[in-house]
Amino acid sequence: MSYERRLTFNPRMRGLSEAEIAGVLDDVRAHKAAAGNLANADFSTAEDYAKQFPRKKRRTRGSAIVVVGGVLAIAYILFAILLAILFRVDIREYVGTITLWPGLVLILAGPWLDS
């Protein structure tokens, strides 16, 4: 893997945006063109160079799915409880025996699946 590819990968893992990564690559390329030598000779390894940037919290598609799933599961449970309390209606009579166990497992396992 080339130095620029590693330099693209490592800041991305630290949460930098694509625009910030492009700026880093432009700086490295400009230095390489001006100095005429390899970038890793002046900037050390790509991993070490990426460590100078602070880690940012990233929101991934998986975490968004976990949040939406959690909200929907809580809304379903609250709706079922309200129907039972206010109207003495068991929601299972209308929707069948839908259980939330598979959804609950996915919601709780989401943070581990996302990393």
C-alpha positions as CSV (number, residue, x, y, z in Angstrom):
1,M,0.0,0.0,0.0
2,S,1.4,3.4,-0.9
3,Y,2.1,6.2,1.5
4,E,-0.8,8.3,0.2
5,R,-3.3,5.4,0.5
6,R,-2.2,4.8,4.1
7,L,-2.4,8.5,4.7
8,T,-6.0,8.4,3.4
9,F,-7.0,5.4,5.4
10,N,-5.6,6.4,8.8
11,P,-7.2,9.9,9.1
12,R,-10.5,8.4,7.9
13,M,-10.3,5.9,10.8
14,R,-9.8,8.9,13.1
15,G,-13.1,10.5,11.9
16,L,-11.8,13.2,9.6
17,S,-14.1,14.3,6.8
18,E,-13.2,13.7,3.2
19,A,-12.5,17.4,2.7
20,E,-10.1,17.4,5.6
21,I,-8.3,14.3,4.2
22,A,-8.1,15.9,0.8
23,G,-6.4,18.9,2.4
24,V,-3.9,16.7,4.2
25,L,-3.1,14.9,0.9
26,D,-2.7,18.3,-0.9
27,D,-0.3,19.4,1.8
28,V,1.8,16.2,1.5
29,R,1.8,16.4,-2.3
30,A,2.8,20.0,-2.3
31,H,5.6,19.3,0.1
32,K,6.7,16.4,-2.0
33,A,6.7,18.5,-5.1
34,A,8.6,21.4,-3.4
35,A,11.2,19.2,-1.7
36,G,11.5,16.6,-4.4
37,N,11.8,13.8,-1.9
38,L,9.5,11.1,-0.5
39,A,6.9,12.4,1.9
40,N,7.4,9.7,4.5
41,A,11.0,10.8,5.0
42,D,9.7,14.2,6.4
43,F,6.3,13.2,7.8
44,S,7.3,9.8,9.3
45,T,4.9,7.0,8.8
46,A,1.3,7.6,7.7
47,E,0.1,6.1,11.0
48,D,2.2,8.5,13.1
49,Y,1.3,11.5,10.9
50,A,-2.4,10.7,11.3
51,K,-2.1,10.6,15.1
52,Q,-1.6,14.3,15.2
53,F,-5.2,14.8,14.3
54,P,-7.8,14.5,17.1
55,R,-10.2,11.6,17.1
56,K,-13.7,12.7,16.1
57,K,-16.9,10.9,16.9
58,R,-18.4,9.5,13.7
59,R,-22.0,8.6,13.1
60,T,-22.3,5.7,10.9
61,R,-25.2,4.2,9.1
62,G,-25.3,1.3,11.6
63,S,-25.6,3.6,14.6
64,A,-28.4,5.5,12.9
65,I,-30.3,2.2,12.3
66,V,-29.8,1.3,15.9
67,V,-31.2,4.6,17.1
68,V,-34.2,4.4,14.7
69,G,-34.9,0.8,15.7
70,G,-34.7,1.7,19.4
71,V,-37.1,4.6,19.0
72,L,-39.6,2.4,17.1
73,A,-39.4,-0.4,19.6
74,I,-40.0,2.0,22.5
75,A,-42.9,3.6,20.6
76,Y,-44.4,0.2,20.0
77,I,-44.2,-0.8,23.6
78,L,-45.6,2.5,24.9
79,F,-48.5,2.2,22.4
80,A,-49.2,-1.3,23.5
81,I,-49.2,-0.3,27.2
82,L,-51.4,2.7,26.5
83,L,-53.9,0.6,24.6
84,A,-54.0,-1.9,27.4
85,I,-54.5,0.7,30.2
86,L,-56.9,3.1,28.5
87,F,-59.0,0.8,26.3
88,R,-58.4,-2.6,27.8
89,V,-57.2,-3.8,24.4
90,D,-54.5,-6.4,24.0
91,I,-52.6,-5.4,20.9
92,R,-51.7,-9.0,20.2
93,E,-55.3,-9.7,19.2
94,Y,-54.8,-7.4,16.2
95,V,-51.2,-7.9,15.2
96,G,-50.7,-11.5,16.2
97,T,-47.9,-12.6,18.5
98,I,-45.2,-10.2,17.2
99,T,-42.4,-10.4,19.6
100,L,-39.7,-7.8,19.9
101,W,-36.9,-10.2,20.9
102,P,-35.1,-10.3,17.5
103,G,-35.3,-6.5,17.3
104,L,-34.2,-6.1,20.8
105,V,-31.2,-8.3,20.2
106,L,-30.2,-6.3,17.1
107,I,-30.6,-3.0,19.0
108,L,-28.5,-4.1,21.9
109,A,-25.9,-5.8,19.6
110,G,-25.8,-2.7,17.3
111,P,-22.9,-0.9,19.0
112,W,-20.7,-4.1,18.8
113,L,-21.7,-4.8,15.2
114,D,-20.9,-1.2,14.2
115,S,-17.4,-1.2,15.5
